[in-house]
Amino acid sequence: MTETNPAPLVDVHEALHAAQVVAFALATLAELRDSDTGSHLIRVQQYVRALCGELQKNPAYAETLTPAYVETLAGSVPMYDMGTVGIPDRILLKPGRLTPDEVAIMRTHTTLGHDALVRAEKTLGRASPLLTVAKELALCHQEKWDGTGYPKGLWAEQIPLSARIVALADVFDALISNKVYKDGVSHDRAVQIITEGRGAHFDPAVVDAFLEVHEVFRSIAVRHADTNADMQQKIEYMANAIAEVAVL
């Protein structure tokens, strides 16, 4: 009787890490298509961790923000903007103001990302509880506390907590980061803008947490700043993409 070698056991932690690497790699490709760099995702992940650490001190949020939830949220950050893959370069990379029709198309990146995850789950036979937060982020990261966001015009606590946290982290990084077409604002100016958005764009409690840890944000931004190579890659990609659009 011939013995067969047993199949090697799959290390669950290694499998999870591999899945996270793949998700981050795909998200980095998505970021390459717009004005952000791969370092943007690292910064937003760490801002989110800082916000969660402070919000855990608030009894209203402590029960939700368990260590497991925070890890899931941070791990889902790379997927929040994945829907931009479906936006045409002529709109995503347009240096000037978008027309109303172009704005409407641009806003579909929220539903594109969410629906792609839902379709993938259906294709593979079942929904994954681990993707609940990723779907929330993809769909709701552009919603605003006062109901003026999109795609659904959710307001206040109708917006998932995950999306309320990531919204602030994302906007802060967009404000302070240099783009191909504009320079970022100072840290102090970004803090002022975030503060002015308290109760309008942002959950007041998330803003209050931010004000307690904004110096941590400053340190994260410095530690993971975009390099010259990052910006050069971005410039070259956008130049090539715009040239292709012009030919078409």
C-alpha positions as CSV (number, residue, x, y, z in Angstrom):
1,M,0.0,0.0,0.0
2,T,1.5,3.3,-1.1
3,E,1.5,6.1,1.5
4,T,0.6,9.5,0.4
5,N,2.1,12.6,1.9
6,P,-0.6,14.6,3.8
7,A,-1.4,18.1,2.5
8,P,0.5,20.7,4.3
9,L,-1.5,22.6,6.9
10,V,-2.4,26.1,6.1
11,D,-1.3,28.6,8.7
12,V,-4.4,30.8,9.2
13,H,-2.3,33.8,10.2
14,E,-0.2,33.5,7.1
15,A,-3.2,33.1,4.9
16,L,-4.8,36.2,6.4
17,H,-1.5,38.1,5.9
18,A,-1.3,37.0,2.3
19,A,-4.9,38.2,1.7
20,Q,-4.0,41.5,3.2
21,V,-0.9,41.9,1.0
22,V,-3.0,41.2,-2.1
23,A,-5.7,43.7,-1.0
24,F,-3.0,46.3,-0.4
25,A,-1.3,45.7,-3.7
26,L,-4.5,46.0,-5.6
27,A,-5.4,49.1,-3.7
28,T,-2.0,50.6,-4.5
29,L,-2.7,50.1,-8.1
30,A,-6.0,51.9,-7.7
31,E,-4.3,54.8,-5.9
32,L,-1.8,55.0,-8.8
33,R,-4.6,56.1,-11.0
34,D,-5.5,59.2,-9.1
35,S,-3.5,61.9,-7.3
36,D,-2.5,59.8,-4.2
37,T,0.5,57.7,-3.6
38,G,0.9,54.3,-1.9
39,S,2.1,56.0,1.2
40,H,-1.3,57.7,1.5
41,L,-2.8,54.3,2.5
42,I,-0.2,53.7,5.2
43,R,-0.9,57.1,6.6
44,V,-4.6,56.7,6.6
45,Q,-4.4,53.3,8.3
46,Q,-2.2,54.8,11.1
47,Y,-4.5,57.9,11.5
48,V,-7.4,55.5,11.9
49,R,-5.6,53.5,14.6
50,A,-4.8,56.8,16.4
51,L,-8.5,57.9,16.2
52,C,-9.7,54.5,17.4
53,G,-7.3,54.6,20.4
54,E,-8.7,57.9,21.5
55,L,-12.4,57.1,20.8
56,Q,-12.1,53.9,22.9
57,K,-11.9,56.3,25.9
58,N,-15.5,57.4,25.0
59,P,-18.1,55.1,26.6
60,A,-20.4,55.6,23.6
61,Y,-17.8,54.0,21.3
62,A,-15.8,51.7,23.6
63,E,-18.1,48.7,23.1
64,T,-17.8,48.8,19.3
65,L,-14.2,49.6,19.1
66,T,-12.8,46.3,20.4
67,P,-9.3,45.3,19.4
68,A,-10.6,42.9,16.8
69,Y,-12.9,45.6,15.3
70,V,-10.0,48.1,15.1
71,E,-7.8,45.5,13.4
72,T,-10.5,44.8,10.9
73,L,-11.1,48.5,10.3
74,A,-7.4,49.2,9.8
75,G,-7.1,46.2,7.5
76,S,-10.0,47.3,5.4
77,V,-8.7,50.9,4.8
78,P,-6.9,49.9,1.5
79,M,-10.2,49.0,0.0
80,Y,-12.2,52.2,0.7
81,D,-11.4,53.9,-2.6
82,M,-11.2,50.8,-4.8
83,G,-14.2,52.0,-6.9
84,T,-12.0,54.7,-8.5
85,V,-10.7,51.9,-10.7
86,G,-14.0,52.2,-12.6
87,I,-13.7,55.9,-13.2
88,P,-12.4,57.0,-16.7
89,D,-9.0,58.7,-16.7
90,R,-10.5,61.7,-18.5
91,I,-12.5,62.4,-15.4
92,L,-10.2,61.0,-12.6
93,L,-7.1,62.9,-13.9
94,K,-8.8,66.0,-15.2
95,P,-6.8,69.0,-13.9
96,G,-9.6,71.5,-14.1
97,R,-13.1,71.7,-12.6
98,L,-15.4,68.8,-13.4
99,T,-18.7,69.4,-15.2
100,P,-21.9,68.3,-13.4
101,D,-22.1,65.2,-15.5
102,E,-18.5,64.4,-14.7
103,V,-19.1,64.9,-11.0
104,A,-22.0,62.5,-11.2
105,I,-19.8,59.9,-12.8
106,M,-17.0,60.5,-10.3
107,R,-19.4,60.0,-7.4
108,T,-20.2,56.5,-8.6
109,H,-16.8,55.3,-7.3
110,T,-18.6,54.6,-4.0
111,T,-21.2,52.3,-5.4
112,L,-18.7,50.7,-7.8
113,G,-16.4,49.6,-5.0
114,H,-19.2,48.4,-2.8
115,D,-21.0,46.5,-5.6
116,A,-17.8,44.8,-6.7
117,L,-17.3,43.3,-3.3
118,V,-21.0,42.2,-3.1
119,R,-20.8,40.6,-6.6
120,A,-17.5,38.8,-5.6
121,E,-19.2,37.4,-2.5
122,K,-22.2,36.1,-4.5
123,T,-19.9,34.6,-7.1
124,L,-18.0,32.7,-4.5
125,G,-21.1,31.5,-2.8
126,R,-21.5,33.4,0.4
127,A,-21.0,36.8,2.2
128,S,-18.0,37.2,4.4
129,P,-18.5,38.8,7.8
130,L,-14.9,40.0,7.5
131,L,-15.8,42.2,4.5
132,T,-18.7,44.0,6.2
133,V,-16.5,46.9,7.2
134,A,-14.8,47.0,3.8
135,K,-18.2,47.3,2.2
136,E,-19.2,50.1,4.6
137,L,-16.1,52.1,3.8
138,A,-16.4,51.7,0.0
139,L,-20.0,52.8,0.0
140,C,-20.1,55.4,2.8
141,H,-16.7,57.2,3.1
142,Q,-18.1,60.2,1.2
143,E,-21.2,60.6,3.4
144,K,-21.2,63.7,5.7
145,W,-22.6,64.1,9.2
146,D,-25.1,66.7,8.1
147,G,-26.5,64.6,5.3
148,T,-25.0,66.5,2.4
149,G,-22.6,63.7,1.3
150,Y,-23.1,60.9,-1.2
151,P,-24.2,58.4,-2.5
152,K,-27.2,58.1,-0.1
153,G,-27.3,61.3,1.8
154,L,-27.0,59.5,5.1
155,W,-26.6,61.7,8.2
156,A,-25.3,61.4,11.7
157,E,-25.3,57.9,13.1
158,Q,-27.0,56.5,10.0
159,I,-23.4,56.6,8.6
160,P,-21.4,53.6,9.8
161,L,-18.8,54.4,12.5
162,S,-16.1,52.9,10.3
163,A,-16.9,55.4,7.5
164,R,-17.1,58.3,9.9
165,I,-13.6,57.6,11.2
166,V,-12.0,57.0,7.8
167,A,-13.7,60.1,6.3
168,L,-11.8,62.3,8.7
169,A,-8.5,60.5,8.2
170,D,-8.8,60.6,4.5
171,V,-9.7,64.3,4.4
172,F,-6.8,65.2,6.7
173,D,-4.4,63.4,4.5
174,A,-5.8,65.0,1.3
175,L,-5.4,68.4,2.9
176,I,-1.7,68.1,4.0
177,S,-0.4,66.1,1.0
178,N,1.3,67.6,-2.0
179,K,-0.4,66.7,-5.3
180,V,0.9,66.8,-8.8
181,Y,-1.4,69.9,-9.4
182,K,-1.3,71.6,-5.9
183,D,0.6,71.8,-2.7
184,G,-0.8,70.6,0.6
185,V,-1.7,73.0,3.4
186,S,0.1,73.2,6.7
187,H,-0.7,70.9,9.6
188,D,-2.2,73.8,11.6
189,R,-4.4,74.8,8.7
190,A,-5.6,71.2,8.3
191,V,-6.5,71.1,12.0
192,Q,-8.4,74.3,11.6
193,I,-10.3,73.0,8.5
194,I,-11.2,69.7,10.3
195,T,-12.4,71.7,13.3
196,E,-14.6,73.9,11.2
197,G,-16.2,70.7,9.8
198,R,-17.3,69.5,13.2
199,G,-21.0,68.7,13.1
200,A,-21.1,69.4,9.4
201,H,-18.8,67.2,7.4
202,F,-17.6,65.1,10.4
203,D,-18.9,63.3,13.5
204,P,-18.3,65.7,16.4
205,A,-17.0,62.9,18.6
206,V,-14.5,61.9,15.9
207,V,-13.3,65.5,15.6
208,D,-13.0,65.8,19.4
209,A,-10.8,62.6,19.3
210,F,-8.8,64.0,16.5
211,L,-8.1,67.2,18.4
212,E,-6.6,65.1,21.2
213,V,-4.3,63.2,18.9
214,H,-3.6,65.6,16.1
215,E,0.1,65.8,17.0
216,V,0.2,62.0,16.5
217,F,-1.2,62.7,13.0
218,R,1.6,65.2,12.4
219,S,4.2,62.5,13.4
220,I,2.6,59.9,11.1
221,A,2.6,62.3,8.2
222,V,6.3,63.1,8.7
223,R,7.3,59.5,9.2
224,H,5.5,58.2,6.1
225,A,5.8,61.3,3.9
226,D,5.8,60.8,0.1
227,T,9.2,60.5,-1.3
228,N,10.6,62.1,-4.5
229,A,10.3,58.8,-6.2
230,D,6.6,58.5,-5.2
231,M,5.9,61.9,-6.7
232,Q,7.9,61.2,-9.9
233,Q,6.0,58.0,-10.4
234,K,2.8,59.8,-10.0
235,I,3.8,62.6,-12.4
236,E,4.9,60.1,-15.1
237,Y,1.7,58.1,-14.7
238,M,-0.5,61.1,-15.0
239,A,1.4,62.6,-17.9
240,N,1.2,59.3,-19.8
241,A,-2.5,58.8,-19.0
242,I,-3.4,62.4,-20.0
243,A,-1.5,62.0,-23.3
244,E,-3.4,58.8,-24.1
245,V,-6.7,60.6,-23.4
246,A,-5.7,63.4,-25.7
247,V,-4.9,61.0,-28.5
248,L,-8.3,59.4,-28.1
